[in-house]
Amino acid sequence: MVKKSEYRNWGGVIALGLIWGGTFMVVAMALEGYGPLTVATSRTTLGAVTLLIMMWITKRKIPTGGRNLWRSIIVIGILSTALPFMLLSWGQQFVSSAFAGLSMAAIPLMVLPLAHFFSDEPLNLRRFVGVLVGFSGALVLIGPGLVQLGKGTEPLAQLACIGAALCFACASIFTRRCPPIDPVVLSALSLVVGSIALLPLMLLVEGLPSWHGSIPSTAIILLGLVPTAFATLLRVSIIRSAGSVFMTLVNYQVPIWSMVFGSWILSEALPLRFYIALAMILVGLAISQWFSLRKLLIGR
């Protein structure tokens, strides 16, 4: 008999896939009225305020750890919020939301070689093959852009999206090596760091934002509250209940939902290479995480 907690975990993972897969569509909507720095800064600041309020409600304390902890928080904040949010917002001015979502599918594949050199997870032959297959899919995705480097903005925007994925992957390694800290507190303080880094840059380049129509403004508010704040809390809840391996199921959903929402809601064109890249990246993920997936899905 399936327990209620298992239903909640599966529902939570599906919800996270929908939320994070739809984020790129919402960013595209926000960019219709605001500059990329304003979108990135508003998202980060709203998320930070929301999680700080949650910390206060749940009586979580700001850590009093040493330099190593605060150095980790600052690095994680830059790599997981400020830099990738800025790169994605800028890049999505020139590439589709589906492309941005597909780029994020490469994050777990980037983590594997990084973890081999900078963490305690060696890259065995199976994982290496999975990484090769997945990165081949990423090359299919950005191949035309690489050929056209120096000929317009779109190739640079594609590289910005891939760069954002690399930032998230590096942030994952630093998070694993971070001294012990409550994950909600870490998420909140990371967003605070990102907000502090982005706010002066936004004010200098784009100025103080104002209301620019219901759709872009609502999109910015949603970005801060749902994929940035609420999804963080949901992620923590699922990991505590079902484990981090179960959370890997989200990686398979995000690129699919980003393509669905981009095509269905924004009427974006989906070239054949998008489908080829998606298939190769998902196969690479499956190969690299085969034993974890088999144990998760069939129990052995």
N, C-alpha and C positions, 0 to 999 in steps of 0.2 A: 504493500500500500504506500502511495506517494504521500510524504509528509507535507503539511502546509508550508513549512520553511523551504522545501524544495520548489514548490510552486512560486513562492516569493522570489527565490533566487533566480529561477528561470525568467520570471517576469521582469526582474530588475535588470538582468543582462540584456534582454530584448529592448527594454526601455532605454538603457544606456546606448545601445547600438543606434536606435532611432534618434536619440538626442544628439549624440556626437556626429552621426551621419548627416543630420539636418543642419548642423552648425554652419557648414560652408554655404548652404543656401541662405541662411539668415545673415551671414556676413555680406553676401552679395547684395541683399536687400538694404542693409545698413549703408553700404558704400554708394547707394543711389543718392544719398543726401549728405554724407559726411566723408571727410578725408580719411585715409587709412590710419593715421596716427590717432585721430579722434576715436575711431572705431576700436582700435586696440586698447587705448587708454581707458575709455569708458567701460569697456568690457572688464578690464582688469580691476578698475577701481570699484565698480559695483559689486563684483565678485568678492573683493577684499572686505568691503563694508558688510556684506551679507554674512560672510564666514566669521568676521569679528563679532558680529551680533550673536551668531550661533555659539561662539566660544563663551561669550558672556552669559548667555542663557543656560548653557550646560556647565558653567563654572569651571571651564578649562583655563589654565593659567599660562601666561607667556613664560617660556622657559628661561631659566637663569643659568644655563649651561655656559661653558667656556668658549674660547675663541673658535675652536674647531667646529662647534655646533653652529655658531652664527655665521662663520665663513661658509659652511655648507648651505645654510638657509639663503644667503645672498646669491651664491652661485646657482642654486636650484631655482631661485626666483627669477634670475635673469634668463636662464636657459629654458625654463618651463612656461614662462609667461611673457615677459617683456619682448625678448628677441623673436620667438616664433610667432606671437600674435602680430607683431609689427610686420614681419616678413609675409605672413599669410594675407594680412589686410592689404599690403601693397601689391602682392602678387595677384590677388583676386580682382584687381582692377583690369587685368589684361588676360587672365585665363578663366576658364569656367569653374564653377564650384565643384563640378564632377571631377575635374583634373586635380583640384586641391585635395579632395577627399581621397582620391586614388593615391596621391603622394603620401598621405598619412599611413597608408597600408604598409609602407616600407619600414615603419618605425621598429617593429619587433625584429625585422631582419637586420637592421642596423645595430640593434642592441646586442645581438649575438657575437659579432666579432669584437665589439667594444668590451663586452663582458669577458671575453677570452683574455684580453690584454690588461684590463683595468679592474677586473673583479675576480670572483672565484668560480667562474663557470667556463670550463674549457670547451673549445669549439671542436667537437668530434666530427668524424667523416659525414655522418648523416646530417648534422646541422650545417656543415660546410656545403653539402650538396643543396640543401634547402635554401641557404643564403644565395648561392650561385643562381638557382632557378628564379628566386624572387627578384634579385637584382637585374637579371636578364629582362624580367617583366618591367622593371622600372626603366631600363634602357629603351624598351619598346615604347613606353609612355612618353619619354622626353626626347627620343631619338631625333625627330624632325627639328626640335628646338636646338639641339646641339649642333646640327648642320648649319643652322641659320644664326648662330651666335654672332653678334655684331651687326645684325641686320634687323633692327627694331627692338621693341621692348618686350614682346611676348616671350622670347627665349630666356631673357633675364628673369621674367616673372615665374617661368617654370622652374628655374633654378632656385628662386626664392622659396617656392613651396617645398622643394626637396630639401633646401637648407633648413626650413622650419622643422621638417621631419627629423633631420639630423640633430637639431637642438633638443627636441623632445627625447630622442634616444640618449643623448649625452646626459640630459637631466635625469633619466631613469637610472643610469649608472651612479651618478652622484647621490641620488636618493637612496640607493642600496647601501652606499658607503657612509651615509649620514649617521651620526651618533643617535642613540635612541630618542625618539620624540613622538608625541601623539600625532597620527596622520592628519587629523583635522586641523590641529595647530600648525603643522608644517604647511598644509595647503593654504591656510589663511595668511601666514607670514610670507609665504612665497608670492602670493598675490599682492601683499603690501609692498614687498620689494619691487615687484614689477610695476606697480602703480607709481612708486616714488621715482623710478627710472624713467617712466614714460611721460609723466605729467609735465615736467619742464620742457621736454622736447615738443610735445603737442602744443603747449602755449606759445612757444617760440616760432614754430613752423605754421600751425593752422589756427592758432588763437583759441579763445574761449568758445566752446560750442553753443549753439542755440537750437531751437526747435525747427526742424526742416521737414515737416510733413509727418503724418501719422505712421506710415509704413517704415521709413528709415529709423525714426525715433523709437518706435515700438520694438524694432529689430535690435537696436542697441541695448534697450532695457532687457529684452529676452536673453541676449548674449551674456549679460552680466549675471542674471539670476538663474537661468536654467543650465546651459552647458558648463558654465564656469563655477557656479556655487552649488546648486542642487545636485548636479551630477557628481560632484566631488563627494558629497555626503552619501549618495547612493553607492558610489564605488567603494567607499570605506565600509559601508554596511554589508555589501556583498562579499568583500574579501574576508571580513570577520566571520561571516556565516558559512561561506562555501569555499574560501581559499583563493589564492592568487591564480592558480592554474585555471579554475573555473572562469576567472575574469578574462582569460585569453580569448574566450569565445567572442568578446566584443570586437577584437581585431578583424574577425572575418566579416562582421556586419557593416562596419563603418564605410568602407569603399562602395559596397553595394547600395546602401541607403543614400550615399552622396550622389551616386549616379541616378538613382530613382527620383530623388527630389529635384536634382538639377534638370532632368529631362521633363518630368511631370509638371512641376511648379514653375520653373523658369524657362521652359521650352529650349533648353540647351541641346545643341547637336552632340551626339555621341559617336565619334569616329570608330571605325572597326578596331583600331589599335587600342582603344580604351578597353574593349572587351578582351582582347588578347592579353593586354597587360594585367587586367584584373585576374584572369584565369591563372597566369603564370605566378603572380604574387601570392594568390591564395594557395596554389599548389606548393610553392616554396615554404609558405607558413606551415602547411600541413606536414610536409616532410620534416621540417626543423622541430616541430612540436608533436611528432607522431605518437610517441609513447604516452605523453601527457594526455593527448586527445583520446587515445584508445582507452586508457584507464578511466577517463572522465565519461565517455559516451557508452562504453560497454562494460565498464567495471572490472577490467582485467588487462 
